[in-house]
Amino acid sequence: MNNTQEIEQEALTSKTGMWLFLFTELLLFGGLFIVYSVYRYQNSEAFHLAANELSVFIGTFNTIILLISSSTIAMSITAIQKKNKRLALLLLGATFLLGFIFLVNKYFEWGHHIKEHIYPGSYDLSLRGHGDILFYGLYYFMTGVHALHIIVGLGFIGIVTVRISKDKIHSGKFVLLENCGLYWHLVDLIWIFLFPLFYLIT
Amino acid sequence: MESSEMTIQTNHEEPSYLHHKGKYKGILSWILSTDHKRIGLLYLYSLLTMFATGATIGVLMKLELIAPGVTIVNAQTYNAFFTLHGIIMIFAVVIPGLPAVFGNFFLPIMIGAKDVAFPKINLLSWYFYVSGVALVLVSQFLGDRPPDTGWTFYAPYSFRTAGNMLPAVFGVFLLGFSSILTGLNFLVTIHRMRAPGMSWMKMPLFPWTLYATGWVQILATPIIGITFLMMAGERIFKIGFFDPALGGDPLLYQHLFWTYSHPAVYIMILPAMGAISEIIPTFCQKTAFGYKFIVASSIAIAFVGYFIWGHHMFTSGMSGASLFAFSLLTFLVAIPSAIKVFNWVSTMHKASIDLKTPFLWAVGFVFVFMIGGFSGLVLGSLTANIHLHNTHFVLAHFHFVLFGGTGYGFFAAMHYWYPKITGRMYDAGWANTGLVIFFIGYMTLYSTMFYLGMEGMPRRYFDYDPIFHTPNVYSSLGAIVMYMGLAIIIINLIASLKKGAKAPADPWGGKTLEWTIPSPPPAENFDQIPVVTKGPYQYE
């Protein structure tokens, strides 16, 4: 087996592993989606009203940000394949920045609710009905776990950026970048489901 | 082992994996090694330590139950005992069990590969395992008092108890992660790294069961991961997922818990079945009867295993339709299990059987596993379940399946592959003596529990009505005998490391690839990657 074949074989192996890991992630969020659907079914009225209190504007804005960031990371893979290292780094930087803006928005969104004393365990929330408690519990928990994935994704993008600048990832060997892209798409995809569940179905 | 260094490697120029000079020296050459064989041994040592801990707690519990009333511990300590015994034995011993030890060691060798697909992740999974175990143990000593919920962590008690739940729950979360990484690694290894010529249907049966197990590991484990995260959110932030006072549903917790924990039963048993499927053809010197059926039934067990979790909750409150469906599906899973038993017995039919220790363990496995399986059908039928739920009958059933299944499978595999792993033969006389004593103790300990359960003795109590006294005395004495048998078995294996005769490459006449390389294997497994031309068990 010559060198290119070996690298190709390794890339295939590595990508298979990544896909299996993504299945695991899907199942992880799957558990949360089941809990959400059970409680939505039991408290449909309260979930309906509580969802009206979330800012559709921030939600939509964040959705657009994540969608753009998914396309920038996909373009960076093409850039590296075309041996344009500068452009690839630039696009990865843009992805990182967009992910960061997402988190900043999330911070203000959460901060706003917390300022209004709406958070799990708060006195004001406990005065409201069970449906509201569950809705906000799920809201904080699910977007929280998702935000955690964004943070991990940003770390992953950071590592890949460093490796590209050190020429350890190049047009002949870029599976790590592809895996990073896969992970980032998954984080995006999960948000695509979270967005309507919390913001749009009112 | 220094004295034996010369004798072990006389036949081969390459030093064995035990003496291979890597990047690091001393203990570091083990705990930083990415060699799948060394990682397998790391798992073996840590697993056996945990097993000894769990078994000792188990014997202490049986001593408490030797007489009614307080015998050696009070109620609270007893609760802590059965919780720790359950967590350790389930999450730190039988779930990692055969895949982590023998899977790591033998999967790459049996499919003709030099290592698993991701050696570093493999080592990482061991660190997750050790950290998880450490957290579970820490939970015993920090905080107000040890966890006392049982290994099932049922809501709402698990977030109301003063027990120190968070480290325990997080520890189990890490153990789950370790299991996911192992499964993922094996799946990729099997898909991508089989030797040239080894088509799927030429793959030995142990790798096949690891394959089925791998899917269960990566698809079921995340559910309990997220459930335990929710549990943590519940305890720290009072979110109310499962707290009825906040609108949550404790029954939903049970559903999520068993959505993982029932398939987990197949993570435990499938690789054991795989090991048995290797051992029986070897000692019968015959092709495994119905190879394709054994393969298909492994996949079927893994698949159907996802849809039967509800049988743990027959008395928890479910609709009649769900009860009926879960009961029916539970009966279905018995079919592929029975297919395997028929195949094993048919393999033995008209064979000239070599009654060596691994084979005796394998026969013991089939015997106790059938008792466990049949009692499972009793529990799977709705009307019997109402009577037997939460009694000692359940206890007997799952000890027959988990300890009888995975435990016997583990010791069978241990005695089968010991010469290959260590390069030494063990003392067969002591091994058989240990097995007989163990078996007598085992049967006395657990079969009595069937009777106690049918008479109505509940599980998880430190005290009982004096009418149950006599059978409990038998059961507790059985525990002590079994413990002695275990001690003989393990001491014999340890003593044989030094005293045992040198093992040949193929002491049992096995035909799978691991027997074609020296004992112990060289660090790179194969000088040249083998080309496979025939099926795994061609003796004729």
Chai-1 contact restraints between the chains, C-beta under 6 A:
chainA,res_idxA,chainB,res_idxB,connection_type,confidence,min_distance_angstrom,max_distance_angstrom,comment,restraint_id
A,T13,B,A117,contact,1.0,0.0,6.0,A-B,restraint_1
A,T13,B,V188,contact,1.0,0.0,6.0,A-B,restraint_2
A,T13,B,R192,contact,1.0,0.0,6.0,A-B,restraint_3
A,T16,B,V188,contact,1.0,0.0,6.0,A-B,restraint_4
A,T16,B,H191,contact,1.0,0.0,6.0,A-B,restraint_5
A,G17,B,V188,contact,1.0,0.0,6.0,A-B,restraint_6
A,L20,B,L184,contact,1.0,0.0,6.0,A-B,restraint_7
A,L20,B,L187,contact,1.0,0.0,6.0,A-B,restraint_8
A,L20,B,I218,contact,1.0,0.0,6.0,A-B,restraint_9
A,T24,B,I180,contact,1.0,0.0,6.0,A-B,restraint_10
A,T24,B,I218,contact,1.0,0.0,6.0,A-B,restraint_11
A,T24,B,P222,contact,1.0,0.0,6.0,A-B,restraint_12
A,L27,B,L219,contact,1.0,0.0,6.0,A-B,restraint_13
A,L27,B,P222,contact,1.0,0.0,6.0,A-B,restraint_14
A,L28,B,P222,contact,1.0,0.0,6.0,A-B,restraint_15
A,L28,B,G225,contact,1.0,0.0,6.0,A-B,restraint_16
A,L28,B,I226,contact,1.0,0.0,6.0,A-B,restraint_17
A,G31,B,I223,contact,1.0,0.0,6.0,A-B,restraint_18
A,G31,B,I226,contact,1.0,0.0,6.0,A-B,restraint_19
A,L32,B,I226,contact,1.0,0.0,6.0,A-B,restraint_20
A,V38,B,L252,contact,1.0,0.0,6.0,A-B,restraint_21
A,P120,B,F237,contact,1.0,0.0,6.0,A-B,restraint_22
A,P120,B,K238,contact,1.0,0.0,6.0,A-B,restraint_23
A,P120,B,I239,contact,1.0,0.0,6.0,A-B,restraint_24
A,G121,B,F237,contact,1.0,0.0,6.0,A-B,restraint_25
A,G121,B,K238,contact,1.0,0.0,6.0,A-B,restraint_26
A,H130,B,G247,contact,1.0,0.0,6.0,A-B,restraint_27
A,I133,B,G240,contact,1.0,0.0,6.0,A-B,restraint_28
A,I133,B,L246,contact,1.0,0.0,6.0,A-B,restraint_29
A,I133,B,G247,contact,1.0,0.0,6.0,A-B,restraint_30
A,L134,B,G247,contact,1.0,0.0,6.0,A-B,restraint_31
A,G137,B,I239,contact,1.0,0.0,6.0,A-B,restraint_32
A,G137,B,G240,contact,1.0,0.0,6.0,A-B,restraint_33
A,F141,B,G233,contact,1.0,0.0,6.0,A-B,restraint_34
